[in-house]
Amino acid sequence: SSSRPMNPPLVFKVPTNKATPNSGSEIPLLLATAMTAAGRSAEAASRLESSLTASPGAHDIANHLAWIYATDPDAKVRNASKALEMAERLAKQSGSANPRILDTLAAAYANTGDFAEAERIAKRARDIALANGIDTLVENLSARIAVYRNRTAWRGE
């Protein structure tokens, strides 16, 4: 018999916050993120659509789906009008105060060719992210603003 202590089992804990409309959406989002990273974004979008049907108030699921529709490298997956419609609705519902939703809205505008509006909204999102100390988002938005300034839509992650 070994006197070595047993390693505890690995447990993956998903944080939840019952006060938000996004409760319970972490697993579908993690799955969709993994699928998108594996080049299966059409399947990720389909699963997110199903999750959104089951939980219509899940803003983070809707935002992730709108992001895929606005930015996916595969033109068959992108859907400019759907992305813009979803992102505009989410921005309105959030009082245009959520920098991640504004990031998606900017990407949706860029995808439709309205680069001036994309840049304007991305700058607003960056200002909000900066004020809230969301440094990674500030960096990502700065990169996207440069892309929109060059009249190019964002593709990829």
C-alpha positions as CSV (number, residue, x, y, z in Angstrom):
1,S,0.0,0.0,0.0
2,S,1.3,3.4,-1.0
3,S,1.5,6.3,1.5
4,R,1.3,8.7,-1.4
5,P,-1.9,10.8,-1.3
6,M,-4.4,10.3,-4.0
7,N,-5.0,13.1,-6.4
8,P,-8.5,14.6,-6.1
9,P,-10.7,14.1,-9.2
10,L,-10.6,16.9,-11.7
11,V,-13.8,18.9,-11.5
12,F,-14.8,21.5,-14.1
13,K,-16.9,24.1,-12.4
14,V,-19.0,26.4,-14.6
15,P,-19.7,29.8,-13.0
16,T,-23.3,30.8,-12.9
17,N,-25.0,34.0,-11.9
18,K,-28.7,33.6,-11.4
19,A,-29.2,37.3,-11.6
20,T,-28.4,37.6,-15.3
21,P,-30.4,36.5,-18.3
22,N,-27.5,34.3,-19.3
23,S,-27.7,31.7,-16.6
24,G,-27.3,28.2,-17.9
25,S,-25.8,29.3,-21.2
26,E,-22.1,28.6,-20.3
27,I,-22.1,25.0,-21.6
28,P,-23.6,25.8,-25.0
29,L,-21.2,28.7,-25.4
30,L,-18.2,26.6,-24.5
31,L,-19.3,23.9,-26.9
32,A,-19.9,26.5,-29.7
33,T,-16.5,28.0,-29.1
34,A,-14.8,24.7,-29.3
35,M,-16.7,23.8,-32.5
36,T,-15.9,27.1,-34.1
37,A,-12.2,26.7,-33.2
38,A,-12.3,23.2,-34.8
39,G,-13.7,24.7,-38.1
40,R,-17.3,23.5,-37.4
41,S,-18.9,26.9,-37.2
42,A,-22.0,25.9,-39.2
43,E,-22.7,23.3,-36.6
44,A,-21.9,25.7,-33.8
45,A,-24.4,28.2,-35.3
46,S,-27.1,25.5,-35.5
47,R,-26.6,24.5,-31.9
48,L,-26.6,28.1,-30.7
49,E,-29.9,28.7,-32.7
50,S,-31.4,25.6,-30.9
51,S,-30.1,26.9,-27.5
52,L,-31.6,30.4,-28.3
53,T,-35.0,28.8,-29.1
54,A,-34.9,27.1,-25.8
55,S,-33.7,30.2,-23.9
56,P,-34.7,33.3,-26.0
57,G,-33.5,35.7,-23.3
58,A,-29.9,34.4,-23.3
59,H,-28.1,37.5,-24.6
60,D,-24.7,35.9,-24.5
61,I,-25.9,33.0,-26.8
62,A,-27.5,35.5,-29.1
63,N,-24.4,37.6,-29.2
64,H,-22.1,34.7,-29.9
65,L,-24.4,33.6,-32.7
66,A,-24.5,37.1,-34.2
67,W,-20.7,37.2,-34.0
68,I,-20.5,34.0,-36.0
69,Y,-22.9,35.4,-38.6
70,A,-20.9,38.6,-38.8
71,T,-17.3,37.3,-38.8
72,D,-17.1,33.6,-39.9
73,P,-14.4,33.0,-42.5
74,D,-16.9,30.8,-44.4
75,A,-19.2,32.9,-46.6
76,K,-21.8,30.1,-46.4
77,V,-22.0,30.5,-42.6
78,R,-22.0,34.4,-42.6
79,N,-25.4,36.1,-42.7
80,A,-25.0,39.9,-42.8
81,S,-28.6,40.8,-42.4
82,K,-29.2,38.3,-39.5
83,A,-26.0,39.4,-37.8
84,L,-27.0,43.1,-38.0
85,E,-30.6,42.5,-36.9
86,M,-29.6,40.4,-33.9
87,A,-26.7,42.7,-32.8
88,E,-28.9,45.8,-33.1
89,R,-31.6,44.2,-31.0
90,L,-29.1,43.1,-28.4
91,A,-27.5,46.6,-28.3
92,K,-30.9,48.2,-27.8
93,Q,-31.8,45.7,-25.0
94,S,-28.5,46.3,-23.2
95,G,-28.8,50.1,-23.5
96,S,-25.8,50.1,-25.8
97,A,-23.7,49.7,-22.6
98,N,-22.3,46.2,-23.1
99,P,-18.9,46.4,-24.9
100,R,-19.0,42.8,-26.2
101,I,-22.4,43.4,-27.8
102,L,-21.2,46.6,-29.3
103,D,-18.1,44.8,-30.6
104,T,-20.5,42.3,-32.4
105,L,-22.6,45.2,-33.7
106,A,-19.5,46.9,-35.1
107,A,-18.4,43.6,-36.8
108,A,-22.0,43.3,-38.2
109,Y,-21.8,46.8,-39.7
110,A,-18.4,46.1,-41.2
111,N,-19.8,42.9,-42.7
112,T,-22.4,44.9,-44.5
113,G,-19.8,47.4,-45.8
114,D,-20.6,50.3,-43.4
115,F,-17.1,50.7,-42.1
116,A,-17.6,54.2,-40.7
117,E,-20.4,53.0,-38.5
118,A,-18.3,49.9,-37.6
119,E,-15.4,52.1,-36.5
120,R,-17.6,54.5,-34.6
121,I,-19.3,51.7,-32.6
122,A,-16.1,49.8,-32.0
123,K,-14.5,53.0,-30.6
124,R,-17.5,53.3,-28.2
125,A,-17.1,49.7,-27.2
126,R,-13.4,50.2,-26.6
127,D,-14.1,53.3,-24.4
128,I,-16.6,51.3,-22.3
129,A,-14.2,48.3,-22.0
130,L,-11.3,50.6,-21.0
131,A,-13.5,52.3,-18.3
132,N,-14.3,48.8,-17.0
133,G,-10.7,47.5,-17.1
134,I,-11.4,44.8,-19.7
135,D,-7.9,45.0,-21.1
136,T,-8.1,42.0,-23.5
137,L,-11.2,43.4,-25.1
138,V,-9.6,46.8,-25.4
139,E,-6.7,45.2,-27.3
140,N,-9.0,43.2,-29.5
141,L,-11.2,46.3,-30.3
142,S,-8.1,48.4,-31.1
143,A,-7.1,45.7,-33.7
144,R,-10.6,45.6,-35.2
145,I,-10.8,49.4,-35.4
146,A,-7.6,49.4,-37.5
147,V,-9.2,46.8,-39.8
148,Y,-12.4,48.7,-40.1
149,R,-10.4,51.9,-40.8
150,N,-8.9,50.0,-43.8
151,R,-12.4,49.2,-45.0
152,T,-12.2,45.5,-44.3
153,A,-14.6,43.3,-42.4
154,W,-13.3,41.3,-39.4
155,R,-12.9,37.6,-40.1
156,G,-12.2,34.8,-37.6
157,E,-12.3,34.7,-33.9
